[in-house]
Amino acid sequence: MNSNEFREWSLRAAEWGVDYRNSLRERPVRPLVEPGEIFKSIDAAPPEDGETMQAIFADFEQKILPGMTHWQHPCFFAYFPANAAPVSVVAEYLVSAMAAQCMLWQTSPAATELETRVVDWMRQALGLPEGFSGVMQDSASSATLAAVLTMRERALDWQGNKNGLQGQPVVRIYSSDQVHTSIDRAIWVSGIGEANLVRIPVAGRFRAMQTTALEAAIVTDRENGMLPAGIIASVGGTSTGGTDNVAAVAEVAKRHGLYLHVDAAWAGSAMICPEFRHFWTGAENADSIVFNPHKWLGAQFDCSMQFIRQPEDLVRTLAIKPEFLKTHGRDGVINYSEWSVPLGRRFRALKLWFLLRAHGLENLRNMIRNHVAWSESLAARLAREPDFEIVTEPMLSLFSFRHLAAAGIGLDEHNLRLVSAINDDGRIYLTQTRVDGQVAIRFQVGQFETTAADVDTAFEVITEIARGLS
């Protein structure tokens, strides 16, 4: 591709992107395809000779696009959002064109220094105190792994990386069962082992860890010769929004000298609104916090932010400094590859810088406030319907419900059929979970361009299809 062709197809791709976003309401949220259908449509062997961009682009539109789930659709109410505000997309064009490898200060000074500034902007926006620094990771999974490795190393007096875990005391990590499965994976990858992730019972509307049970587990493990290392608290868990009493958990962590990591991957974005900060009171006492601007805030994936109280512990855990990665003749620079598991790093800060400048915090606050209000309104409407029940009350913009099946039909089976029928219909997209062992249907509002009318559509679709199945 020569320079002129690069210009032509870059412009065409940008124009296609605008047309695509404008057409989303006309498309089913989830594709109506069968497993293997796309695979069979693609040539089984790679081409020996290059093909024209016209042919490649045509196949993209005819074979790939029909098999895509449209995450930017205003009626995407499943999982959590993965928003990409248009201004963030424009910034990503620039990042892709420059294609910089931003692992060290010297490999792109502007990328490093903008990241430092934007992280501090977000610290201020979330109401966190001075003293937290931070790093932009690819996802909350990587941030949590970095935190688990740090709590492991700190507990082992920095001997885990050097000597391995064999012969060391058994390391124990504590959380509720409401945390994301990325915590389980971090425990696996860190070598701590699934058996040493201690699940603390939960209670209350928000399914918070019982701190008396947490403290008892820590004391018992110490008495049995094990090594308590850290606690992972949840704020806005994926299933139903499970949220711990972070202040109380932080007190336990402090008493026992344990590292505290707060996973607020989704709900953290809402903390730009002062009225929602009570959900994570005590987070200012954590050792690290993760939230994903690529979920609810509007930054294109991937864009996760980890705030850290003592970055020297993180660097001591993760940094490897061969000669070819050293920055000579420059004192005081930050090399963010030493703050994360991968060496390679994308220029993530640019899209967040564009987003914050283009929208401003107040416009982003209003979006989140609307989403919370619309979700609460929908939950209230469904609660008034005699054949529906609210299973978990709204936590910010997330709640769960179920439809009451007719006599002789299993409740779980009926609600699984219902969520499948809703998604096959295509007008909205939902996902299911289990609450106390029973199936419930999750609903969350979070897509950047959702309107109140889209939430009204959700009510109509849910009630219409539920009653059709009955």
N, C-alpha and C positions, 0 to 999 in steps of 0.2 A: 504494500500500500504506500503510494507516494504522498507527498505533502498535500497536493490538491484533493486526492481521494480521501485522505484523513480529514480534511476540512469538510468535504461534502458529506461524508458518512457521520461525522460528529454532529453536524447540524441536523441531519436527518434523524439521528438517534435522539437528540434533544427534543425535536419537534414531536417525534413519536411518543416520548415520555409525557409531554403535555397532553397530547390527544388521549393517551391511555388513561391518565389520571382523570380527565374530563369524562371518560366513558364508563367509569367504574360502576356507577349505579345501574347501568344497563346490563351488567354482567352478573352471573351467579357468583356468590362469594367463594364457594368451593367448587372446583371443576367437576363436571359430570363425566368422569372417565373411569375405566376399569383398570385394576392393577395390571401392569405389563403393556398396556395399550401404547403408551408413548415410546417405550423401549423398542417395541416391534416396528415402529414407524421410522426408526433411525437406522441408517446403513450399518450392517454388521461389521464392516471392515473400514479402516481409515482410508481417506483418499490418497492416491499416489501423487496426483497433481492438484495444484491450487484451484479453487473454484471462485466464481465471481461473487462479489458482495451482494449483488442482486439475488442470486440463488440462495446464499446463506441467510440473508435477511428474510426472504420469502418463507424459507423453512422455519425460521424462528417464529414468524407470525402464524404459520399454518400448523406446525407440529408442537412447538413448545408452549406458546401462549395459552392454547386451550387446556393445557394440563397444569396451569398455575393456580394456586390459591392466592386470592387477592388480599394481601395483608393490609393494604391501604384503603380497602373498601370501607365506606362509612358504616356499614352494617356488620362489620367484623366485631363480634362480641365474645369470641372464644379466647382461651388461653389468657395471655396478657397482650397488650398492643406491642407492635414493633414499628413505631411511627417513623416516618421519613417526611418531615415537613419540606415543602418544595425548596425553601432556601437552603436546607441541609443537603438536598440532592445536588443543587448547583455547586455547593462547596465540594462535594464528592467528585464532581466532574474535574475540578481543579486538582484535587488530590490524585486522582487517577492519571491525569495528564502529566503531572510532575513525577509521579511514581518514585517518590523518595523513600529510602530506607532510613527510618528515623530512630535507629537503635542507640546512637550516641549523640552527645551535643555536637561534636564535630561533623557528623554525617548530615546534620540539618539543624544548625543553631536556632533558627526561627521556630522550628517545630517544638524543640525542647522548651524554649522560653515562653512560647505561647501556651503550651500545656501547663506550665507552672502558674501562669497568670490565670488561665481559665479555671483550673482546679480551685484557685483561691476565690475567684468570682462565685463559683458554686458553693464553696464553704460559707461565704457570706449570705448567699441566697437562701441556704437551708437553715441559717441561724446557728451554725456550729461555731464554737469559740475559736479564737486564735490559738495556735499551738498544734492544730491539725495541718499536716501537709498531705500530699496525695499524688496519685498516679492514675492515668487512664489505661485500663485494661481492656481486653477484647470483650469479655463477658463477666458476669458475676461468678461463673464457675471458676474462671482463672483467679479472680480476686479471692475467692474463698479458699482455693487450693493454696495460694500464697499465704493466707492467714493461718491455715492449718499447719503448713510447714513451719511457719514462724513460731507458733505456739508449741509445736513439737520440739524444735531446736532450743527454744528458751527453757523448756522444762528439762531437757536433757543436757543442759549446760553446754550447748553448741557441739555436742559430740555425735549427733545422729548422722549428719552428712559425712562426717569423717570416718566413723567406725561402723555405721549401720545400726540396725535396731537389735540385732542378736546380742544377747547378754545384757541388754539394758532393761530397766524396769518397764513393765507394761504401761504404755501411755494411754490415758483415758480422756475422751472428749465428751461433752455433755450438750444435749439439745432436746427439744421436744420432737414429736412425730409430725409437726406441722411444717418443718423446714423443707426446703426444696431438695430434690434428689441430688443436686450438685454437691450437697454436703456429704452424702454417702460416697459419691465418687471421689471427693477430695480425701476422705478417710481411706479409701482403697489405694489411691495413687500414692499417698504419703507413706504407705506401709504400716499405718496404725492398725488397720484391720476392722472390718465391720463389727466384729464382736466387741470392740472397744469404743464404739459410739453408743453412749449410754442414753437411752430415751427416757426422758423425765415425763411423768404424767401431766396432763393439762386439765384446766378447769375454766369455767366461766364462758361468757358470750364469745370472747375472742380466743378461747382455747390457749390460754397462757400457761407457760410452765409453772408448776407449783414450786415455789422457791424453797419451801420446807423440805420437799422431796429431793430437790436439787442438792441442798446442803447435806442432807443425810447420805445421799449417794456419794458425794465427795469424801465425807468423813469415813464411810465404810470402805471405800476403795483404798484410802490411805492406810487404814488399819490392816487391810489385806495385802499390803506391800505394793500396791499399784501406784502409778504416778499421774494424778490429775494434772492436765496441762491447759485446758481451755474450755470455754463455753461459747456456743453459737446461739445467739438470740434471733428470733424471727420478728419482723415487722411487716405484716402483709403477706403471709404465706400463700403459695400458689393455689392450694386446694380451695380454701374458704376465707383466706385473709388472716390466718392465725397470727396473733400479735402478742408477744410477751410483755410483761411489765419490766421494761429494760432497766429502770431505776433500781428495782428490787434485785434483779439478776446482777446488776453491776455491784451492788453491795456485797452479794455473795462472792463474786469474783475477787473483789478487793480483800475481803476477809481471808480468803484462801490463796491469794497471790496468783490467781489464774488469769490468763489472757482472755479478753472478751471481744468477740467479733459479732457485729450486728449485720444481719442480712436484710436489707430493705430494698432489694433489687427493683421491685415495682413501686412500693409505697413511698420510697424515698423522694420521688419527684413531687409528691403532694406536700412535702415539707417546705416548699417555697411559699406555701400559704400558712401564715402564722397560726391560724385557727386549727390546723390539723397537727401541729407539732406535739400536742399532748400524746399522740400515738407512739412517739418515741422518746418521751421524757426520760432522761438518763443516758441517752446516746452520747452525750458530751463526755461521759466517763468511760466510753469504750476504748479499746486499743485500736480497733479498725472498724470501718463501716463501708459497706458497698451499696451503691444504687446505680441504676442503669438509665441514663438520659435517653438511651435508644428505646426504652419502653414507652413511658407516658409523656416524656417531655418534648419529643419531636425530633431528636437527633437520629440521623440515619445509622442503622447497625453497621459496624460494631462500635459501641461507645459506652463503656462501663467505667465508673469512677470509684476508686478505693481511697478513702481517707485514712490516714495513719498517724497515730500519736507519736510513735518513735520509729521513724524510717530507718534509723541505723540498725534496728533489729531485723527489719525486712531485708535490707541490703546485706547484712551479715549472713542471712539465710540463703540468699539467692545469687549474690554477685560472684562471678568468676571473671578474672582479669588477666587473660593472656596478653602478651606483649602487643599483638596486632590490634587489640581493642583499647589500648591505653591512649589517653589524650594528653600528649606531652605539651608543656609550656602554657597550660591553662589551669589555674587554680580555682577551686570553688564551683566547677561546672557540675551539673547533674547529668548522669547517663541513665536514662529511665529503663534501659534494658536490664539494669541491675536491680530494678524494683519489680520485675515480672519474670515469669517462667520462660516464655519465648525470648530468644535473642532479637529476632526481627520485630519491628514495630511500624505500624502505619501512622500516618499523620492524622490522628483522630481529633485533635483539638480544633482544627480549622472549622469543621462543620458545626461544632458547638459554639464557637466564637461567632460565626455567621448567624446562627439561630438566635442567640441571646441578643445580638445587636439588632437584628431585623424585627424581632417580636417584642423584646423587652420583657422583664419579669411580670409586669402587671397583666399583659395580654395572656401570658402562659398561666398565670394564676386564675384568670377568669375562665380559661378553657377547663382547667382541672375542677374548679368550683362547679361549673355547669355539668360536667360529667358525674360528679358526686350527686348533685341535686337530681339529675335525670334518672340515675340508677335508683336512688331512694324513692322517687316517684313511681317508677315501674314496680319496685318491690311492693309498695303500698297498694297499687292497682291489682297486682296478682293476689295479694293477701285478701282482698275483698271478694275475689271470685270463689264461689263455694267449692269448686272442684280442684283448687290449687292450695298448696301450703308453702310457706316460706320455711326453709330448713335452717339456713343461717342468715341472720340479719345483715344488712349492708355494713361492710368494712370499707370505708371510702366508696369506691364505685363498684365493688364486688359483692354479690350475694348469691345464694343458691336456693333453688326451689324444686318442688316435684309436683307432678299432676297425679291426682288420686284416681287410681284405676277402677274400672267397673268390677263388680263382684265376680270372683272366679279368675281374675287376671292377676298375676304376680306383680307387685309394685315395682320391683327392680326391672323385670322384663319389660313392663309397660313403658317406663321412663327411658330405658335404653332404646326401645323402638321409637319413642317420641323424639329423642335428640337426633337419631338417624334420619327420621322423616323430615325434621326441620332442616337439616343440613342438605338433604337430597333436594328439597324444595328450592334452595339456592338464594332465597331473599335475604336470609341472615345466616350467621354461623355461630354455633354454641358448642361447648364441650361439657362433659360430665365429670363427676368425681364420686367419691364415697364419703359419707359422713356417718360415723358410728356404724360402719359396715353396710349401710344402705346407699343405693344410688341416688344422687341428686344432680340436678342440672345447674351448671355455673352460668352466671351472667355478669359481664363487666363492661362498662363503657370506658373507652380510652382512646379510640382512634381520633387522630388529629382533626378530621373534618366532619365528624359525626354531629348531627343536629338533633334537636328535640323531636323533630318529625321522624327521624330514623329510629329513635327509641319507641315512638308510638307505633311504627311499623313492626317493631319487635313484639310488642304486646299483641297486635293483631295476628301476626304469624303464629306465635306460640299458642294462643287460645284457639285459633281456627284449626290448626293441625292437631292439637291435643283432642279436641272434641270430634274431629273427623276420625281419629283412631278409636275413640271410645264407641 
